[in-house]
Amino acid sequence: MTRKLSRTIPSVLVAVMLGGCVIDDAMTTPGRLIDPASGSSTNIASLTAVVEANPGDASAYNMRGTAYGRANKLREALADFDKAIEINPQYYQAYANRALVYRRMDNLSAALNDYNTALRINPGYDAALVGRGNIYRLQNQSDRALEDFNAAIRSNSGDGRAYHNRALIYQSQNLHAFAVEDFGIAIGLDPQAPEPYNGRGVSYLATGDIDAALQDFNQALQIDRDYADAWANRGLALEYQGDPNKARAAYNRALQLRPNYPPAKEGLARIDSGKPPVR
């Protein structure tokens, strides 16, 4: 996990206080949500005790499902969210949580259905607006994605994920000045999330500001040393700076973290061939 989900108080108290808890989608990359602290056997056992003591409490299942999701135990998470929804069909947070698990399982249609249900129950729920916007973004429905991110910002202007994901849309449209601005807002709202630094660095690269890009990639890696995307992007920035040896080391680190990652493999192939990166 990137924005550390281990920022918790004892798990039994969490279950009581945060029954509406949602799985943090780490800005945009749900595959990076594994959090050993939240998914530890001790924490799961504590939450299981809460479930067993309160078998009719939808929030107890939602909380344990959240922990399972953060630990990448997706089948167990789905079962708990299913149960929470069975107990309380109006539990919009559980629909949004289940949607994120479906997204991580590449079942985008099921995820979209659950986000739609959550928003029918609570039209201003920013987590579901951001989640549904991400589904639309993955489906190349940029206009719909922008509508959801804008709505999320209107609903909760302090949600850095909405700015971050809107920036990704601007970036895909080569509107890098707007993207840099939104990434900057996301960073201001959550300075410990590495994704906006990485995203802003990509836009800086696209506009030729290599020094600023490298600074952002380095900051992302200072927060999360296991961030393969940022290592690969750092390698590209170092290539642009004419430092193939450091670039090679960055690409190799990206491949250690994510074997066969295409940007890293392509970077190494360029260095081996002596070809410069295309600007």
N, C-alpha and C positions, 0 to 999 in steps of 0.2 A: 504494500500500500504506500501511497505517496504522502498525502496529507494523513499523518499517522492516525489510524483508527484505534491505536492503543491508548489514546488520550481518554482513558475511562476512569470512573470510580468503580468500587467493587461491584461485581456483576449483578448481585441480587438487588442492590439499590438501583442500578441502571434499569433493570426490568421493571421496577416499581415506578421510577420517575420518567422513563423514556419509552413508554409502551408504544408511542407513535413513531419510534425511531425508524429511519430509512437507511438503506445501504448507501454510503457515500460513493458516488460514481467516479471519484478521483478525476474530476474535470471532464474526462472524455474516454478514458481507456479502461473499461471494466475488467479486462484481463489482468490488470495490475493491482487488483484489490486484495490479494492474499495478505492477511494480517495474522501472523502466528499468535499474537497476544489475544486477539478476540476469538480466534479459533482454537485456542489451547484446550486440552482435555479438561483442565481444571475449570475454565470458564464455561465450557459446554456443560459440564456436570452441574455447575451452579445453576445455570439457566434451566437445565432439565429438572432440577429440584423445584424450581419455581413453577414449571409447567405441570409437574406431577401434583404440586400442592394446589394448583389453580387450573384444573383441566377445562373449565369453561371460560377461561379468560383469553380472549383473542390476542390481547397485547403480549401475553407471555409467549405465545407461539410466534408472534411477529418478532419479538426480541431475539428469541433463539434462532429463528430463521435468518435474521440479520447477521448473527454471529456465524452461522453456517456459511452464509454467502460470502462474508469477508474472509473465511477460511478456504474458500473455493470448494466447499462441500455442497455442490449445487443440487443434487437430488434431495438431500436432507433439507436444504433450504426450501425447495419447492413444496415438499410435504408440509412443512410448518406454515408456509404462507397459504397453502390450500386450506389447512385447518383453520387458520385465523379468519379467512374469508368465509368459510362454512359457518363459523360461529357468528361472525358479524359481516354480512354482505355489503355493508356501507363503509367498510374499513378501507378508506382510499389509500392510506399509507402502505397497507399490505399489497394492494394491487400494484402500486408503483415499485415496491420491492420485488415482487414476483416478475414484473416486467423487466427489471434490470437483470435478473437471473436468466430469463428467457433470452435477453439480448446476448448475454455471455455464452449462451448455448447456441447462438446464431439462429434462433427462432424469432426473426424480426416480426413476423405477422402476429404471433402470440404476444410479443412484447407490446406491439402497437395496440392490440385489443385491450390489454390491461391498462396502458396509459390512458386510452380513451375512456375506459370505465372510471378510472380514478378522477379524471377531469369532468366527467358527467356528475360525479358526486360532489366534487369541489373544484369548480372551474378555475379558481385562482391558485391552485396548488403548484408552487414554483418548481418543486422537484419533478413532478410529472410533466410540466411544460418543458423543462430542460431535457428530460428523458425522451419525450416524444419528438422534440426538435432534433435530437441526435439520431433517432430512427429515420426521420425525414432526410437528415443530412446524409446518412449512409445510403439512402435510396435516391440520392441526387435530386431531391425535391427542395431546392434551396429556398424558394419563396415561402413554402410552408414552414421550413425550419426557422427562417428569420422571423416569421410571425410568432412562433412559439417562444423564441428567445426574447423577442421584444416584450411579449406578454409576461414572461417570467421576470424581466427587469422591472416592468411596471408593478408587478405584484410584490416583488422583493428586490429592491435596488441593491441590497447587500449580498446578493447571491453571485459570487465570483464565477461560478460555473456558467451562468448565462452569458456573461461578458466573454468568457473564454471561448465558448462554443460559437457565439456570434462572430468573434474574431476569426474562427476557422472558416466560416462562410465567406467573410470579406477576403480572407487570404486566398480561397479557391477562386475568387473573382478578380484576383490581382489588385484588390483595393487595399494595398499594404499600409497606407497611412491610417486608414480606419482600423485595420487589424492591429497595428502597433498600439493605437490608443486604447482599444478594448483589452488587449493583453495587459497593458499597463494598469488599467482599472482592476482587472482580475488579480494582478500581483499585489496591488494596494489592499485589496480585500482579504487576500490570503497569501502572505509572503512566503509561507512554507509549502506551497503547492508548486512542484517543479514544472508542471505542464505549461503554464503560461510563459515562463522564461524560455522554454524550448520553442514554443510557438512563436513568440516574439523574435527569437533568434532566427527562425526560418524566414520571417518577413524582412528582417535586417539583411540577411543574406541575399534575398531577392532584390533588394534595393541597393546592394553594393556596399553596405556598411559592415565590413567584415569584422572590424574590431568590436563593434557593439554586439554583433552576433556571437562572437566567441565569448565575450563576457557573459552573455545570457546563457549559453550552453554550459559554461563553467559553473555558473550559479545553480543551474538545474542539477548538475552533477554533485555540487556541494551538498544539496538537499537530499539527493537520492543517487548514490554511487552505482546503483544497479539499473539505471535508466538507459536501456539500449538505444533508444531513438536519439537521446542527447549525445551519447558517445559517437554514433554515426554522424550526426550533424556536426559535432566538434571536429571529427575527421575531415569533413568537407571544408569547413572553415580553415582548418590548418593547411589543406591542399591549396586553397586560394591564397594563403599567406606564403606559399612556397616552402612549406616544412613537411616534406613527405615522410620523414622518419616518425615524427610525432603523430602525423595523420594515420600512418600504418598502425601505430600502437592503439590509437582510438578505435579504428575499425576492428582490430583484433579483439579489443575488449567488448565491443558491441556483439561480435560473433560468439564470444564466450557466453554472453548473457542470452543471446537469441541466435542459435545456430542457423546458418543459411539465410540470415537476414539480407535481403537483396541490396539495399543501399550500401551496407558494409562490404559485401562481396564485390559489388561494382566498383567501390572506391579502391579496394585492394587491386583489382584487375587494372584500373587506370594507372595506379602507381607502378605496378609491375611493367606495364607497357610504355611508361614514360609519357603518357598523354595527359594534358592538363584537363581539369574539370571544365565542363561547358558552363559559361556564365549566362 
